Amino acid sequence: MGIKQYFSNEFSKQMWFLEHDDGSDFYISSLQSNRSCVPLLCARLIIFIGCLGILLSSIILDGLSSVTFGVRWPVYLTHWGLIFITVTSGLSLFVSIVAYKQGSIDTTLGLPWYIKVYWVLYNATVPIALFITVFYWILLASGIDDYAMDPVLDLFIHAINSVLMLILLLLSHHPSHILHFFHPISFTFVYLVFTIIYYHAGGTNPWGGHYIYPQLDWSKPGSTVGVVFGSAFTLIILHLIVVLLSVCRDWFSKRFIRNNRKLFIHEYKMSVVKRYFKDQMQWRNLGLEYSEPATFYLSVWQTTRSSVPLLIFRGILFLTSLGIVLSSIIIYSLNGICGYWFIYLTHWGLTANLLATGFATVVSARCYFYGPISTKYRIPWYLKTYWVVYNVATPVAFLITIFYWSVLYEAGIEEELNHGLDVAVHGLNTIVMFLLLITCSQPSFLLHLYQPLLFALTYFFFTLIYYLARGVDNKGNRYIYPVLNWQNPGITIAVGSLTGVLLVTLYFVMVGMAAARDAIATRVIQSSVKVYAREEVPLSQPVQTAV
C-alpha cells in the first residue's frame, strides 16, 4: 500500500467508526506467525499485573502518607491515567481470554461491544499515558509543589506507565486510525471540565492552592486556556506518533514475520503449546486433586515402579535441608540472637524447603512400607500438603537466592553471620529444590500460582505488623530488610510489588522447567515402558511390557 492510498483510506468516512474486518487482530500479536492467542494472552496478563501493581501501590502509598493528600488521590490526571491503563490492559486481557475460550471471536455482524470498548480505551490511554509522562517531567517535576511522594513510585507512575502502554502497542496488531484522535481528546476534555467544577466548588490541592495543577489554575483563565490548547495540540501529536508506531509495527510484522501469508482461522490446528495451556487453565487445576498419585513418589527418570530410588534421593535432600536449618539456628543461638531467626524471609524459605523435602520423603517412605496410595476417594492430606509446600518452596527458594545476591549482598549484608553458611543458605537451598523438581514427576499447574503468592503476601504483611509493633532486627534497626523499611512506605510497596512480579515469573519458570523435564524424560526414557500402571501393582516389581 502506497502512502497516498494509506492516507486516502485513513481519511475515509468509515474510519470515524469502530469497525474492522479481521477481529483476530485484537487478540493475535503482530510478532507471531501462527493463529494462537496464547502468546498475547500471556503478555497482556503480565502487563495487566504490572498496571494493577502500580495502581494499588499509588493508592496505598497516598493513603499511608496523610489523610489530606490521600482523599485527593482521585483529582489528579496522573491517577486517572493509572486507572485508564489498568482498565485498558484488563480489557485487552479479557478479549484474549474470550478468544482463547471460544477459539476465535465471530465478527460477522461487526465487532463485539467489549472489543469496541477496549479499542476506544486503547486509543485514549496510550497517548494519554505518553502525555502524562511528558507533562510531568517537563512541567511538574521541577516545579514548586512536590508531587513526588516517593522517587521510586514517582518513576513508576510517570514513566513505567508509558513503557507498559508502548509494550501493549507494539505487541498488538489492531490498527490505530488518525481520525480516532477524538478519543483521547474526549477523555481529556472530561478531565478539563472536572478541573473547572473542582475549582468552582472550592477544591484545593494538598498545599492549599485553589488548583489541582499550577498550570491549570482557573483563577488565571487566560494562561490556563493557553495551556489547555497547547496540551490538546500535544495530545494530537502524540496520537499521531502512536499511529505511526502502529504502522511501523505492522510493516515490520508483514516484512519479517508474517511474510505476506494470509492466515485463516479454520486452517489453524491447535498446537501442542495451545493444548498444554488449555489443559493448564482448566478450573479443576485450582484444586489439589490428581488422578495419578504415583507421580508423587516415582521419578520421571525411572522405568520401574519401585519407590526406593526417589526415597533415597529425597532422604538425602531432606538431611541436607535439615543440616542447613540446624546450622543456621545454632549459629544464631551462639551469637545470642536466636529470637531474630524467625523474622527473615530467608529462614521462612528454609523452613519451607525443610517441609517440602520432609513431606516428599514421608510420601516416598509411606509408599515403600505400605504400598501404593489409593485415590478411590481423594488424594490423602499428606500428599496435598507436600504438593502445596513444594509449589511454595521451589519458587521462593529461587527468589531468595536472586534477591539476596543481587540486592542484599551488594549492600554489604551478610545475613548468616558466617560466609560459608551464607552460601549454603542462599545458594544450596535453591540447588536442593531444583534437584527435587527435576527428579520428581508430579505436575506443576499454572493456576497454583496463588500458593507462593499467598506465602509471599503473608510475609509482606508480617513485616508491616512487625514494624507497627516496633520490632527491630538483630542490630536494632526498625526494619527486617533495608529495602522493606516501612518508614519509607513508597519504596517498600514498590519493592514488594516488583518482588511479587519476580515471584510470578519464577513460578512460571518452575512450571516451564517441569514441562521441559517431562518432555525430555518422555524422549529419553523408553516410551514403551508405562511407569504409572495400575495402583495395585507392587512397587518393587517392574511393569511387564510386550517385547
N, C-alpha and C positions, 0 to 999 in steps of 0.2 A: 504494500500500500504506500503510495507516494504521499508527500507532505500535503499537497493540495487536496487529495482525496480524503486524507485524515481530517483536515480542518473542515472540509465540506460535510463529512459525517458528524463531526463533533458539534457543529452549529445547526444541525437539522432539528426540526421541531420535536421529534420523539426523544431527543437527548435530555429534554427537561424532565422527563418522567423516569420511573423506576422499572424499566423493562430491560430484559436481557435474554437472548436466545438460549444460551447454554448455562443452565443452572449449576452444572458441575464446577464452573469457575469459582463458585463461592465456597467450595469445600475440597477442592483439589489444588495443590500447590503448583505454582509456576515452575518450581525447581524439581519436578518429578515427571517421569515419562510413562507412568502407569496410571491406572484409574483408582488406586486405593486412596481412601480418605483418611487412613490411619496416620500417615506421617504428619499431615497438617493438624489433625486432631491432637496429637501428642504435643506438637509445637504450641498450639493455641492453649492447651492446658497449662503448659509452663508459663506462657505469657500471662494468662489469667491469674495464676497463683502469684506471680510477681506483682501484678497490678493490685491484687487484693491485699497482699502483704504491705505494700506502700500505703494504701488507703487506710488500713487498720492501724499501722504504725503512726500515721499522722494524727488520726483521731485519738488514739490512746495517749500519745505524747502531749497533744494540746489539752487533753483532759487532765493530765497529771501536772501540767505546768502551772496553770492557775485557772480558777473558775471564770475570771473576767475574760481571758483570752479564749478559753475553751468554748464558751457559749457563742462566740463569734466565728467559730470554725466555718460554718456554712456560708458566710458572706463573701468569702474570697474566691476569685476566679480560679486560682490555683486548685482549690479544693473542689470546685465544680469540675475542673478538668480531671482530677483524680477519679471522681465519680464516673465521668464520661469514659475514661479509659478502662475502668473496671467493668462497667456495663457493656461496653463495646466488645472487649475481649471475652466477656462471659457469653454474649450473644453469638460471637463467632464460634466459640466452643460448642454452644447449643446447636448451631447449624451443622457443625461437623458430626456431632453425636447423632442427630436426626439422620444424616446421610449414612452414617455407619450402621445404624439400626435398620434403616429401610433399604440399604443397598444403593439407592440413588433418590434424588428428590425430583418428583414429577413437576415440570414447568409447562405442561401442555396448555393450561389455562392461565399462564402467567406465573410470576414468581410468588411463592407463598408470603404471607404477611410478615413472618419472622425474618425472612431474608431481606425484605424491603426495610424493615425496622433496623436491622443490622447495617444495611447499606447506608442508610441515612446517618446513623450514628458514626459509622466509619468515616464517611465523607466529612462530617463535622469534627470528629475527635482528633484525627491525625493532624490537620493544620492547626487546630486549637492547641494541641499539646506542643507543637513546634512554636506557636505564638507565645505561649506561656513561658517557655524556656528563653526565647529571645527577649521578651518584655522584662522578665525578671532580672536576667544577668546584665542587661544594658541599662535599665532604669531603676530597679529597686534594690539590687544587691549592694550598690554603693550609696544608697540614699540615707537620709537621717534616721528614719524609722527602721528598727532592726526586725526584719521579717524572718530572720533565720533563728528558729527556736533551737535548732541543733545543726551543726555543719554537715554531719553525715546524712541526716534526714533531708536537709536542705538540698543536697546533691541528688537524692533520690526523687524528690517531688518536683524538682525543677530541671532535671537532666535525664535521669533514667526513665522518666515518664515518656520522653520523646524517643529514647532509644527503643523502648518496648513497642511503641507505635510504629516506628520505622521497620522494626523486625516483622511486625504484623503485616505491614505494607509489602515488604519485599518477598515474604513467603506466600502471600495471597496471589490470586490470579484474576479476580474480578476487576472490571475496569473502573477508572476514575474519569468522569466526564467534566469537561470545562464548565458546562452550563450548570453543573451541580454546585457551583460556588455559593449559591444562595443557602445551602445547608449550613455551613459554618457561620455565614453572616447572620442567619436567623437565630442560631443559638446564642451568639454573642450579643445580638440585639436584645434578646430576652434578658441577658445579664445587665445590659446597659439600662434597660427600663427598671430593673431591680435596684440598681445603684441610685437612680433618681428617687424611687419610692423610699428607699432606705434613708436617703438624705432628708427628704421632707418629713419623714416620720421621726426625725431627731436621732437617728442611729449614729453611733460613734465607733471609732476603732479602739483597740486596747490602750492607746496612749491619749485618748480623749479628743482626738480630732474628729471633726464632723465630715469625715470622708472615709472610704474604705482604702483607696489608694490616693496618695497626694496628687497624682496625675489626673484623677477623676474627682476633683473637688468641685462640686456643683455650686459652691459659693463663688466660684470664678468660672462662670459658664462659658466665657469666650475661649479661654485656654483649654477647658475641658472638651468643648466641641471640636477644637482643633486636634486634640489627642484622639478623640473618637474617630474622626475621619482618617487620621494617619494610621490608626490601628486597623480600621476597616481595609484600607489600601494594603497594609502589610499582610493582613489575613488573606486577601485575594491573591497576593503574590505567593504566599505560602501554599495556598490551594493549587495554584498553577505549578509550583515546584512538585507537589505531590502527584499531580497529573503527569508531569514529565518523568518522575521516578517510576511511575507505573508503566509508562510507555517504554522506558529503557529496560525495565524488568521483563516485560513481555517480549521485547525484541531479543534480549539475551536468552530467554527461555526458548523462543522459536528457533533461534540460530544455533544454540549449542545443546539444548536438552530435548525438546520435543521434536526437533529436526523435521518440521513441516508435516509430521504424520498426524492425520486426523484420528483421534481416539474415540471409540464408540463404547458406550457402557455395556451394550449387550454382547460385545466381543470380549469383555474383560472376564477373566476367570479368576476366582478367588485364590490368591497366592497362599503359600504356606504361612507367611507372616500374618496375613489377614486372618487366616483360620486360627492361628495362635492367639491373636488379640481377641478374636471373637469368643474363643473359649475362656480366655482370661477374664473378660469383662462380664461373665455371667454372674448374676446376683448371688447365686449359691456360693460363689467363691469368697463372699464376705465372711461366711461362717467357717467352722473348723470341722468340716466333715469331708471324708475322702474314702473312696471305695477300695483302695489298695493299701491297707495298713502295712503290708510288707515293705513298702518303700521307706518306712521309718526305721527299719532295723536291718535292711540289706543294702549293701553298697551297690552303686550303679556300675561298678567295675568288676563285679563278680558274676560268675555263671552258675553258682550253686545256691542252695537255699540255706546254707549254714550262716548262723548269726555270729559265729566265733570271730571271723576276721574283723568285722566292724566293732565287735565288743572289745577286742584287744586294743584296736586303734583308738577308740573313744575313751577307753580307760587311760591310755597314755595322755590324751588331750586333757582329760579331767584332772589327772595328777599334776600336769603342767600348770593348769589354771589354779588349782588349789595351792601349789607351791608359790605362785606369784602373789596370790592374795595373802597368804600367811606371811610371806616375806615382807610385803608392804605394811601389814598391820604391826608386825613385830618391830620394824624399824621406827614406825610412828610411836609405838609404845616406849621404845628405848629412849626416844627423844622427848618423852613426856607430853606428846600432843595426840595421843590416840583418839581422843574425843573428836578431833577435827577430821579424822579419816573419812567419816561418813558424809561430809558436806561436798566432796568433789565429784564432778561428773565422771572423772576417770575411774573412781572407785565404785560408783554406781555401775559403770560399764564392766569393771572386773567382776562384780557380783553377778551381773547378767551372764557374763562368759562362764562363770563357775556353775551357775544354774543350768545353762544350756548344755554344757559338756556333761554335767552331772546327770541331768534328766536323759540325755542321749545314752549315757552308759547304763542307766537304770532300765530304759526301754530295751536295749540290746540284751542286758542280763536277764530281764524278765522273760524274754523270748527264748533265751538259752535254757533256762531252768524249767519253764512251764509250757513251752511250745508256742505256736503262732498265736497272734492276737485276733480274736474274733470281733467282727463288726456287725454281728447279727442285729444288734440294736443301734449302737452308736460307737464312735471312737472313744476309748476309755479316757478318763480325765488326765491321766499322766501323759498320754500321747498328745493331748491337746495342749497341756502345759508346756511340754517340750517344744511343740511347734511354735507357740507364742514367744517363748523366751529365745528360741532360735531366730525367729523373724526380727526380734528386737535387738538381740546381742550382736548379730553379724554387721548390720549397717552402722550401729552405734560404735562398734569397735573400729571400723574404718574411719568414722567421723572423729573419734578421739585421737587416733593417730595423726590424721591430717591436721586437725585443729591444734594439737599440741606442738608438732614440729614446725608448722607454718606460722603460728601466732605466738604461743606462749614461750616456746624455747628461744625464738628470736628475740623475745623481750627479756631474756635472761632468767626465766622462771624455771627452776628445776624442782618439780613437784614432789619427787620421791625422796629427796634428801640424800640420794645416792645415785651416781650416774649409771652404774650397771643396772640397778633395779629400774631406773628411769627408762632405759632402753627396753627392758623386759615388759614393763607396764604399758608403754606407749608404742611398742613395736611387735613384741612377741604375742601380745594379746590379739592383734589382727591376724597374725600368721596362724594362730590356733583356730580362730573362727573361719579363716579361709580354708584350712585343711578340713575342718568339719563340713564346710559347704561342698567342697569338690569330691568328698568321699561318700557323702550320703546320697540318697536318691528321692527324698520326699520333695514334693513340688513347692515352688515359691510363687505365690499369687500376687498379681499387681494390686488387687483390692485389699490385701493385707497391709497395705501401706499405713493404715491408721494405727497399727500396733506400735511401730517405732516412733511415730509422731506423737502418740499419747504419752509414751515414755519420756520423750524429749520435752513435751509440754508440761508434764508433771515436774520435771527438774527445773524448768524455767520458772514456774510459779513457786517452787520451793526456794529458789534464790531470792524472789521478791519477798516471800514471807520471812525468810531468814534475815533479810535486810531490815524489814519493818520491825522485826523482833530485836533489832540492834545486835545481830550476830556479827562476828568478826572471823577473819581467817587466822591461821596459826601465827601470824605476825602482827595481829591487832588491827589489820585493815578492815574497813567497813564494806568489804566485798569478798566474794569467794574467788572470782577471777577478775582481774582488772578490766577486761573487756565486757564483763557483766556487772558493771558498777551502777547500781540503781540511783546513785547520786547524780548520774548523767543518764537519765531515762531514755533520751533520744538515741544515743549511741547504743545503749543496751537493747532497746527494742529493735533497732536496725540490725545489730549483730544477731539477735535472736531470730529475726526474720530470714536473714541470709543463711544462718545455720540450718533453719528449717528447710530452706530450698536445697541446701547441700545434702541434708539427710534424705530428702526425697530423691535426689539424684543418685545418691549412694545406694538407696534401696532398689531403684531401678537397675543400677549396675549389678546388684546382687541377683536380682531376678534374671537379668541377661546372662550372668555367669552360670546360673543354674540351668537355663535353657541351653547354653553352649555345652555345658557338662553333659547333659542328656543326649544332645545331638552327636557329640564326639564319641560318647560311650556306645551309642547305637551303631556307629560306623566301625568302631574299633573292636568291640566285643562281638562275638558270633551272634548274628541276628537270629539264627535258628534256635538259639537257646532261650527258652521262655523262663525268665527268673521268677516272675510273680505268678506261679501256678496256684492250684487250689490251696487254700489256707490250711487244710487238714494234712497236707503232705509234711512229713517230718523234716525239720530244718537241716538235720545232719545229712540228708540224702540228696544227691543231685537229681535234678529233674531228668527223666528219661526222654530222650529225643530220638526221632527217627533218623536213621543213617541214610 
